[in-house]
Amino acid sequence: MKTPQRIRRILAVAVACGVLATTAACAADTAPELPLGEAAPPMPVGVQDPAELPEVSEQPDCGDPTASYRPANGLNIAPGSSMAQIRANDVLKVGVDQNTYLFGYRDPSTNDLSGFDVEIAKEISKAIFGSVKVQFKAISSDQRVPFVQEGEVDMVVRTMTMNCARWQDVAFSSEYFRAHQQIAVYGDHKVVETLAELAGERVCAATGSTSIRNIADSAATPVAVPEWTDCLVMLQQGTVDAISTDNAILAGFAAQDAQVKLSTTSLSEEPYGIAINSERRDLVEYVNAVLEDLRGSGRWDQLYQAADRSGNSLQSLLGSASPPAAKYQ
């Protein structure tokens, strides 16, 4: 009778030969001996452990980073404007997420992009075209700024925190959602309320996020990944001890896995804005007019309360909320 170890070796070779059938090892009559023991969990592509962080520079002072440009012309579209050019292109190009449940995610039952950010983008398209004409581009956190700067998209609607450093690279709409940075742990790990309690432990966040810098400024060890769902997988595997990011993202993880446990303390406020190229101020003003309409008409509340096929909504996961009031420079 074969030992369990021997069976594992045979199965491992069988799998390898199924994928690499032309190799000499698979063609040989005798299977090669493989090391015993459990294989290490697979790591996400692009993981940085520990995270590679840019040099810290003095934060610029822009005043209130949530203050945007006042919508001077309402929803009127003047000839030669950025909105007129988008109409001429017959499509609005928007960078979104496809991995953040209830904000920007791919619905497995339809394969369509869904969520609050996706719906906000559709409302902007309706204002420009009278219908939904959106080309969505699924991008990572680290791609948000370069995609806007290089014209790959007209705007990014992707749980993006407004701060003075980012205002140097892109322009932002008025605030359309207010999140808070919190902490998630898994299974038997005790719930923690501060990063100080995770001193020496490995804490995951997305590359290019404000969260990864906050972790690095603590005594915890930051681990960076391209996508937030990579953090969830590593937390489930036990290859990181915690995740720290916006409660809007963590609440989605907890809804998908009951063993994800969330803190209740807000570590920082994370105001979300829509990122647009700094040279397209007229488009920023127009988007702000659309957001004004969404707040005043009650449409923002409808999107916040809308439930998915599982019956979950942002309101059911995060509690009651109102749209943030617009602030203008």
Secondary structure, DSSP 4 states (H G I P E B T S, - for coil): ---HHHHHHHHHHHHHHHH-TTSHHHHSSSPPP---SPPPPPPPTT-BSSPP-PPP-PPP--S-TTEE---TTTT---TTSHHHHHHHHT-EEEEE-SEETTTEEE-TTT--EESHHHHHHHHHHHHHHSS--EEEEE--GGGHHHHHHTTS-SEE-SS-B--HHHHTT-EE-S--EEEEEEEEEETTSPP-SSGGGGTTSEEEEETT-HHHHHHHTSSSEEEEESSHHHHHHHHHHTSSSEEEEEHHHHHHHHHH-TTEEE--S--EEEEE--EE-TT-HHHHHHHHHHHHHHHHHTHHHHHHH---TTS--HHHHH----PPPPEE-
